[in-house]
Amino acid sequence: MIVWGGVIDPINYTNTGGKYNPTTDSWTATNTTNAPTGRYAHTAVWTGSEMIVWGGYHGINSLNTGGKYNPGTDSWTATSTTNAPAARNSNTAVWTGSEMIVWGGGANVYFNTGGRYNPSTDSWAATSTTNAPAARNSHTAVWAGNEMIVWGGYDGTNFLNTGGRYDSGADSWAATSIANAPTARYRHTAVGTGSEMIVWGGTDDLSPFNTGGRYDPSADTWTATSTNAADARFSHTAVWTGSEMIVWGELILTGTD
């Protein structure tokens, strides 16, 4: 597991990180030589050989810079800014198998734009805005077969229960159904199972949720998740094991765990 970046106190944004080996229960620091500027609210994807980080916020400005980290050589290479999306934070990123797609986010304004980054050529191509979901941040995105599915988030005024499926091959968008979709929210989690997207938790700033839904992109349908669930929460984490979704941690309105 590789962790990188974040906030270490109210005014310091770090460009440090670590590699955790669960077999030996040990940590090794990541190199800071040529590492991207310290930041938080950025994204990271794993390509199979490198971690790519991009975007985020550095205390004064949002960023459209990033870096590719090779854990084998403990080295960083900057990502190109030519044709990169506008600087932003609280966006999403997914790995398609050959490209990183970043989308949405905010930086004083909210975006419904994004970009496809090819690490082999160090090049960017913009994602279409035709039929794209409304601009938002603090949403989720998963890669499902040949599509990126984005859902939920906040547009500066409203919490959202809308989303879209992005076909990177055709550079085209299709809206996700809102019939039986979960309640509008942000700061939730989403995982891809290979055939469905599962969203869970989050908040509308009035109360946290312990509800969610399973979205089937092939049928464009939603099925609610059981409410015999963990405590309501937001800003938690979630992973897919191959057969189950595991959620952990929480921020609730009465404190943190």
C-alpha positions as semicolon CSV with decimal commas, in nm:
position;residue;x (nm);y (nm);z (nm)
1;M;0,000;0,000;0,000
2;I;0,131;0,348;-0,088
3;V;0,005;0,660;0,088
4;W;0,103;1,014;-0,013
5;G;0,029;1,380;0,058
6;G;-0,227;1,535;0,290
7;V;-0,235;1,785;0,574
8;I;-0,008;1,744;0,877
9;D;-0,128;2,057;1,059
10;P;-0,354;2,353;0,972
11;I;-0,093;2,530;0,758
12;N;0,139;2,258;0,627
13;Y;0,063;2,040;0,325
14;T;0,302;1,750;0,287
15;N;0,466;1,588;-0,017
16;T;0,583;1,290;0,186
17;G;0,443;0,939;0,192
18;G;0,516;0,578;0,271
19;K;0,505;0,223;0,137
20;Y;0,348;-0,030;0,374
21;N;0,434;-0,400;0,348
22;P;0,163;-0,605;0,526
23;T;0,372;-0,922;0,516
24;T;0,645;-0,765;0,728
25;D;0,420;-0,505;0,894
26;S;0,676;-0,239;0,801
27;W;0,688;0,108;0,643
28;T;0,940;0,264;0,402
29;A;0,930;0,637;0,324
30;T;0,873;0,752;-0,032
31;N;1,142;0,971;-0,187
32;T;1,072;1,347;-0,194
33;T;1,319;1,421;-0,476
34;N;1,113;1,555;-0,770
35;A;0,794;1,475;-0,579
36;P;0,491;1,696;-0,654
37;T;0,418;1,998;-0,435
38;G;0,255;1,913;-0,101
39;R;-0,125;1,908;-0,119
40;Y;-0,450;1,755;-0,003
41;A;-0,788;1,676;-0,166
42;H;-0,593;1,530;-0,459
43;T;-0,642;1,193;-0,629
44;A;-0,425;0,889;-0,689
45;V;-0,455;0,581;-0,910
46;W;-0,246;0,265;-0,943
47;T;-0,151;0,165;-1,297
48;G;0,001;-0,172;-1,218
49;S;0,353;-0,031;-1,201
50;E;0,317;0,333;-1,091
51;M;0,107;0,554;-0,868
52;I;-0,016;0,869;-1,043
53;V;-0,122;1,161;-0,823
54;W;-0,290;1,472;-0,961
55;G;-0,470;1,791;-0,859
56;G;-0,550;1,901;-0,507
57;Y;-0,513;2,213;-0,294
58;H;-0,199;2,375;-0,153
59;G;-0,335;2,624;0,102
60;I;-0,373;2,913;-0,144
61;N;-0,429;2,760;-0,484
62;S;-0,575;2,449;-0,639
63;L;-0,336;2,257;-0,863
64;N;-0,329;2,096;-1,208
65;T;0,008;1,934;-1,153
66;G;0,093;1,580;-1,053
67;G;0,351;1,306;-1,058
68;K;0,414;0,942;-1,140
69;Y;0,577;0,745;-0,858
70;N;0,765;0,423;-0,935
71;P;0,796;0,221;-0,612
72;G;1,055;-0,012;-0,764
73;T;1,301;0,273;-0,823
74;D;1,159;0,502;-0,550
75;S;1,148;0,784;-0,805
76;W;0,909;1,055;-0,925
77;T;0,840;1,194;-1,273
78;A;0,619;1,500;-1,321
79;T;0,300;1,475;-1,524
80;S;0,266;1,716;-1,815
81;T;0,055;2,028;-1,769
82;T;0,008;2,073;-2,146
83;N;-0,366;2,040;-2,214
84;A;-0,421;1,926;-1,853
85;P;-0,760;2,007;-1,698
86;A;-0,796;2,334;-1,508
87;A;-0,657;2,334;-1,155
88;R;-0,899;2,181;-0,905
89;N;-0,944;1,980;-0,587
90;S;-1,197;1,725;-0,460
91;N;-1,219;1,574;-0,808
92;T;-1,223;1,203;-0,885
93;A;-0,983;0,981;-1,079
94;V;-1,010;0,628;-1,218
95;W;-0,769;0,398;-1,402
96;T;-0,900;0,241;-1,722
97;G;-0,613;0,001;-1,784
98;S;-0,428;0,246;-2,007
99;E;-0,533;0,596;-1,897
100;M;-0,619;0,794;-1,586
101;I;-0,946;0,986;-1,615
102;V;-0,997;1,283;-1,383
103;W;-1,332;1,459;-1,367
104;G;-1,525;1,722;-1,174
105;G;-1,402;1,896;-0,863
106;G;-1,382;2,261;-0,770
107;A;-1,158;2,565;-0,728
108;N;-1,386;2,858;-0,642
109;V;-1,607;2,725;-0,922
110;Y;-1,738;2,374;-0,983
111;F;-1,637;2,174;-1,290
112;N;-1,807;1,925;-1,521
113;T;-1,488;1,899;-1,723
114;G;-1,208;1,646;-1,704
115;G;-0,920;1,485;-1,886
116;R;-0,773;1,151;-1,992
117;Y;-0,404;1,118;-1,908
118;N;-0,188;0,865;-2,092
119;P;0,124;0,796;-1,881
120;S;0,302;0,623;-2,171
121;T;0,295;0,940;-2,384
122;D;0,268;1,189;-2,092
123;S;-0,025;1,352;-2,271
124;W;-0,374;1,478;-2,191
125;A;-0,700;1,474;-2,389
126;A;-1,011;1,657;-2,267
127;T;-1,329;1,465;-2,183
128;S;-1,642;1,572;-2,367
129;T;-1,886;1,802;-2,188
130;T;-2,177;1,707;-2,417
131;N;-2,441;1,544;-2,194
132;A;-2,193;1,542;-1,904
133;P;-2,337;1,548;-1,552
134;A;-2,378;1,883;-1,377
135;A;-2,062;2,033;-1,229
136;R;-1,983;1,907;-0,878
137;N;-1,721;1,811;-0,623
138;S;-1,697;1,555;-0,343
139;H;-1,866;1,299;-0,568
140;T;-1,746;0,945;-0,641
141;A;-1,629;0,763;-0,953
142;V;-1,560;0,399;-1,035
143;W;-1,440;0,220;-1,349
144;A;-1,683;-0,049;-1,463
145;G;-1,576;-0,254;-1,764
146;N;-1,546;0,015;-2,029
147;E;-1,712;0,309;-1,854
148;M;-1,646;0,554;-1,573
149;I;-1,951;0,602;-1,353
150;V;-1,973;0,923;-1,148
151;W;-2,244;0,987;-0,892
152;G;-2,355;1,224;-0,617
153;G;-2,166;1,524;-0,487
154;Y;-2,232;1,893;-0,428
155;D;-2,269;2,174;-0,683
156;G;-2,225;2,468;-0,447
157;T;-2,599;2,493;-0,375
158;N;-2,749;2,146;-0,393
159;F;-2,656;1,792;-0,296
160;L;-2,697;1,557;-0,589
161;N;-2,831;1,208;-0,659
162;T;-2,756;1,233;-1,030
163;G;-2,462;1,096;-1,223
164;G;-2,333;0,980;-1,556
165;R;-2,157;0,700;-1,741
166;Y;-1,858;0,807;-1,948
167;D;-1,746;0,587;-2,239
168;S;-1,380;0,675;-2,291
169;G;-1,362;0,501;-2,627
170;A;-1,649;0,703;-2,770
171;D;-1,581;1,012;-2,555
172;S;-1,953;1,023;-2,473
173;W;-2,180;1,052;-2,169
174;A;-2,511;0,891;-2,070
175;A;-2,705;0,994;-1,758
176;T;-2,761;0,748;-1,474
177;S;-3,123;0,688;-1,377
178;I;-3,258;0,868;-1,071
179;A;-3,542;0,615;-1,024
180;N;-3,482;0,449;-0,684
181;A;-3,143;0,620;-0,657
182;P;-3,012;0,687;-0,304
183;T;-3,089;1,018;-0,136
184;A;-2,876;1,308;-0,261
185;R;-2,544;1,330;-0,075
186;Y;-2,172;1,398;-0,084
187;R;-1,863;1,270;0,100
188;H;-1,991;0,913;0,050
189;T;-1,795;0,617;-0,091
190;A;-1,834;0,403;-0,400
191;V;-1,678;0,076;-0,513
192;G;-1,700;-0,113;-0,839
193;T;-1,775;-0,486;-0,821
194;G;-1,709;-0,559;-1,187
195;S;-2,079;-0,552;-1,273
196;E;-2,225;-0,292;-1,034
197;M;-2,134;0,027;-0,852
198;I;-2,217;0,031;-0,480
199;V;-2,248;0,370;-0,309
200;W;-2,291;0,403;0,067
201;G;-2,287;0,657;0,348
202;G;-2,226;1,027;0,308
203;T;-2,416;1,331;0,429
204;D;-2,639;1,617;0,318
205;D;-2,495;1,837;0,596
206;L;-2,810;1,775;0,799
207;S;-2,742;1,415;0,896
208;P;-2,509;1,131;0,799
209;F;-2,646;0,829;0,611
210;N;-2,612;0,454;0,658
211;T;-2,803;0,394;0,336
212;G;-2,682;0,328;-0,015
213;G;-2,755;0,164;-0,345
214;R;-2,630;-0,083;-0,603
215;Y;-2,629;0,057;-0,955
216;D;-2,636;-0,180;-1,253
217;P;-2,503;0,013;-1,555
218;S;-2,618;-0,250;-1,805
219;A;-2,981;-0,210;-1,695
220;D;-2,950;0,153;-1,570
221;T;-3,125;0,052;-1,246
222;W;-3,078;0,103;-0,873
223;T;-3,138;-0,140;-0,585
224;A;-3,120;-0,018;-0,224
225;T;-2,863;-0,167;0,012
226;S;-2,983;-0,318;0,340
227;T;-3,014;-0,080;0,636
228;N;-2,895;-0,354;0,874
229;A;-2,571;-0,166;0,830
230;A;-2,283;0,007;1,003
231;D;-2,352;0,335;1,184
232;A;-2,432;0,633;0,962
233;R;-2,115;0,819;0,862
234;F;-1,933;1,027;0,603
235;S;-1,572;1,086;0,499
236;H;-1,505;0,717;0,559
237;T;-1,326;0,468;0,332
238;A;-1,447;0,165;0,138
239;V;-1,287;-0,114;-0,064
240;W;-1,412;-0,408;-0,272
241;T;-1,261;-0,747;-0,179
242;G;-1,394;-0,941;-0,476
243;S;-1,705;-1,052;-0,290
244;E;-1,776;-0,786;-0,025
245;M;-1,753;-0,412;0,033
246;I;-1,575;-0,316;0,356
247;V;-1,625;0,032;0,503
248;W;-1,414;0,171;0,784
249;G;-1,372;0,488;0,987
250;E;-1,615;0,771;1,017
251;L;-1,687;1,133;1,073
252;I;-2,022;1,184;1,245
253;L;-2,192;1,499;1,365
254;T;-2,112;1,429;1,732
255;G;-1,743;1,351;1,690
256;T;-1,494;1,129;1,513
257;D;-1,391;0,764;1,542
